[in-house]
Amino acid sequence: RSAIAWFCVLACPITVADGSELAVGANTIQKIIGEQLFNKRGRWYLSENGPCYVYLEAPHTRLKQGRLLLDAHLSARVGVDVGGNCLGSGFASNVTLSGRLVGKTSTLTLDDIRIDHVDDDATRDVFDLVQNAAPQALPRVLNLDVLAAVRGTPMSTAGVVVSVTQFRIIDVATQSDAVVIHYELSLSTP
């Protein structure tokens, strides 16, 4: 046990006193958003009522001025379901949403989600209609549990399996090329 403890002290750069830093690059952020939100055939449904719908597709993420920006294409058929058909109007436009990344315990949260740009006024009206009719359609918060992501992947050092038992986010900074997460973590062995 003593040898394992000393090995971890010397070999593991992670200390509770100093914490550590994880830089999540723009490509990884793009992948996370695609997997978390655009998980229905590459679409994120903001509203889905039979033949009537509002969804985003073709996402592209950017990091700018401390926010995560999401450029996407909106497709919508807004109206009333009558006999399996949507009696209403169709819309399509490019839009930009943004949110601020914050951390709490082991969760990375996309907070303060807002609509920053819509290419045309008619589509902007669709967003306003969706927000009034179904305020939960565009979430104000999106969570990613970082501990759940790292807990499932044990590490092995010199034949000893090391598991993450605690992960705590201290601070999150959104830079132009990466999201930098300062964290503390605890490790254990069997």
C-alpha positions as CSV (number, residue, x, y, z in Angstrom):
1,R,0.0,0.0,0.0
2,S,2.8,2.4,0.9
3,A,4.4,1.9,-2.5
4,I,1.2,2.5,-4.3
5,A,0.5,5.7,-2.3
6,W,4.0,7.0,-3.0
7,F,3.7,6.0,-6.7
8,C,0.4,8.0,-7.0
9,V,2.0,11.0,-5.2
10,L,5.0,11.0,-7.5
11,A,3.3,9.9,-10.8
12,C,0.0,11.6,-10.6
13,P,0.2,15.4,-11.4
14,I,-3.2,15.9,-9.7
15,T,-3.2,17.4,-6.2
16,V,-6.2,18.6,-4.3
17,A,-4.3,21.7,-3.1
18,D,-3.5,23.0,-6.6
19,G,-6.2,21.4,-8.6
20,S,-5.7,20.7,-12.3
21,E,-6.7,22.0,-15.7
22,L,-8.6,20.4,-18.5
23,A,-8.7,22.2,-21.8
24,V,-11.7,21.0,-23.9
25,G,-11.0,22.0,-27.5
26,A,-13.5,23.4,-30.0
27,N,-13.8,20.1,-31.9
28,T,-14.7,18.2,-28.7
29,I,-17.3,20.9,-27.8
30,Q,-18.8,20.5,-31.2
31,K,-19.0,16.7,-30.7
32,I,-20.5,17.0,-27.2
33,I,-23.2,19.4,-28.4
34,G,-24.0,17.2,-31.4
35,E,-24.3,14.1,-29.2
36,Q,-26.2,15.8,-26.4
37,L,-28.7,18.0,-28.3
38,F,-28.8,16.8,-32.0
39,N,-29.5,13.2,-31.1
40,K,-32.6,12.6,-33.3
41,R,-31.2,11.9,-36.8
42,G,-28.9,15.0,-36.4
43,R,-31.8,17.2,-35.3
44,W,-32.6,19.0,-32.1
45,Y,-36.4,19.2,-31.8
46,L,-37.5,22.3,-30.0
47,S,-41.2,21.4,-30.6
48,E,-42.7,18.2,-31.9
49,N,-46.4,17.8,-32.2
50,G,-47.2,15.1,-34.8
51,P,-46.8,16.6,-38.2
52,C,-46.1,20.1,-36.7
53,Y,-42.5,20.7,-35.6
54,V,-39.6,23.1,-35.0
55,Y,-36.1,21.7,-35.1
56,L,-32.5,22.8,-35.6
57,E,-30.0,20.9,-37.7
58,A,-26.5,21.2,-39.1
59,P,-25.0,22.6,-35.9
60,H,-21.7,24.4,-35.8
61,T,-20.2,25.6,-32.5
62,R,-17.9,28.5,-31.8
63,L,-16.4,30.0,-28.7
64,K,-16.4,33.8,-28.4
65,Q,-16.4,36.4,-25.7
66,G,-16.9,33.9,-22.9
67,R,-19.9,32.2,-24.6
68,L,-20.5,29.1,-26.6
69,L,-22.2,30.1,-29.9
70,L,-24.3,27.6,-31.8
71,D,-25.0,28.3,-35.5
72,A,-27.7,26.0,-37.0
73,H,-30.4,25.8,-39.6
74,L,-34.0,26.0,-38.3
75,S,-36.8,24.1,-40.1
76,A,-40.3,24.5,-38.9
77,R,-43.9,23.6,-39.7
78,V,-46.1,25.5,-37.3
79,G,-49.8,25.1,-37.0
80,V,-52.5,22.7,-35.9
81,D,-52.6,18.9,-36.4
82,V,-55.7,18.2,-38.6
83,G,-56.1,14.6,-39.7
84,G,-52.4,13.9,-39.5
85,N,-51.4,17.0,-41.5
86,C,-50.0,20.2,-40.1
87,L,-52.4,23.0,-41.1
88,G,-50.1,26.1,-40.9
89,S,-46.9,27.6,-42.3
90,G,-43.4,26.4,-43.0
91,F,-40.3,28.3,-42.1
92,A,-36.6,27.8,-42.7
93,S,-33.7,30.0,-41.6
94,N,-30.2,30.1,-40.2
95,V,-30.0,31.0,-36.5
96,T,-27.5,31.6,-33.8
97,L,-28.0,30.6,-30.2
98,S,-25.5,31.2,-27.4
99,G,-24.9,30.2,-23.8
100,R,-22.5,30.7,-20.9
101,L,-20.6,27.7,-19.6
102,V,-20.3,27.4,-15.8
103,G,-19.4,24.6,-13.5
104,K,-20.9,23.3,-10.3
105,T,-19.7,20.2,-8.4
106,S,-19.1,17.7,-11.3
107,T,-21.5,19.2,-13.8
108,L,-20.6,21.5,-16.7
109,T,-23.7,23.7,-17.4
110,L,-24.6,25.7,-20.4
111,D,-26.5,28.5,-18.8
112,D,-28.2,31.7,-20.0
113,I,-29.2,30.2,-23.4
114,R,-30.5,32.9,-25.7
115,I,-31.3,33.5,-29.4
116,D,-28.7,35.9,-30.7
117,H,-29.5,36.1,-34.4
118,V,-32.2,34.9,-36.8
119,D,-31.8,35.5,-40.6
120,D,-35.4,36.7,-41.2
121,D,-38.3,38.2,-39.2
122,A,-40.8,35.5,-39.9
123,T,-38.6,32.9,-38.4
124,R,-37.9,35.1,-35.4
125,D,-41.7,35.2,-34.9
126,V,-41.7,31.4,-34.9
127,F,-39.1,31.3,-32.1
128,D,-41.2,33.8,-30.1
129,L,-44.3,31.7,-30.7
130,V,-42.5,28.5,-29.6
131,Q,-41.2,30.2,-26.5
132,N,-44.6,31.5,-25.6
133,A,-46.5,28.2,-26.3
134,A,-43.8,25.9,-24.9
135,P,-41.3,27.8,-22.7
136,Q,-39.4,24.5,-22.0
137,A,-38.7,23.9,-25.7
138,L,-35.6,26.0,-25.6
139,P,-33.9,25.0,-22.4
140,R,-32.3,27.7,-20.2
141,V,-29.8,25.2,-18.9
142,L,-28.0,22.2,-20.4
143,N,-26.0,19.9,-18.1
144,L,-23.1,17.6,-18.8
145,D,-21.9,15.5,-15.9
146,V,-18.1,15.4,-16.2
147,L,-17.7,12.8,-13.4
148,A,-20.1,10.4,-15.2
149,A,-17.9,10.7,-18.3
150,V,-14.6,10.0,-16.5
151,R,-15.9,7.5,-13.9
152,G,-16.7,4.8,-16.5
153,T,-13.1,4.7,-17.7
154,P,-10.7,3.2,-15.2
155,M,-7.0,3.9,-15.7
156,S,-4.2,1.3,-15.2
157,T,-0.8,2.2,-14.0
158,A,1.8,-0.5,-13.5
159,G,-1.0,-3.1,-13.4
160,V,-2.9,-1.3,-10.7
161,V,-6.4,-0.1,-11.7
162,V,-7.1,3.5,-10.6
163,S,-10.6,4.9,-10.5
164,V,-11.9,8.4,-10.3
165,T,-14.1,8.6,-7.1
166,Q,-14.7,12.4,-7.0
167,F,-14.6,15.2,-9.5
168,R,-15.3,18.8,-8.5
169,I,-15.2,21.7,-11.0
170,I,-13.6,24.8,-9.4
171,D,-13.9,27.2,-12.3
172,V,-14.7,27.4,-16.0
173,A,-13.3,29.8,-18.5
174,T,-14.4,30.0,-22.1
175,Q,-11.6,31.1,-24.4
176,S,-11.6,31.5,-28.2
177,D,-10.1,28.1,-28.8
178,A,-11.1,26.0,-25.8
179,V,-13.1,25.7,-22.6
180,V,-10.7,25.5,-19.7
181,I,-12.0,23.6,-16.7
182,H,-10.1,23.9,-13.4
183,Y,-11.0,20.9,-11.2
184,E,-10.0,18.8,-8.2
185,L,-10.4,15.0,-8.3
186,S,-9.9,12.0,-6.0
187,L,-8.6,8.6,-7.1
188,S,-8.8,5.2,-5.5
189,T,-7.5,1.7,-6.1
190,P,-9.0,-1.7,-5.1
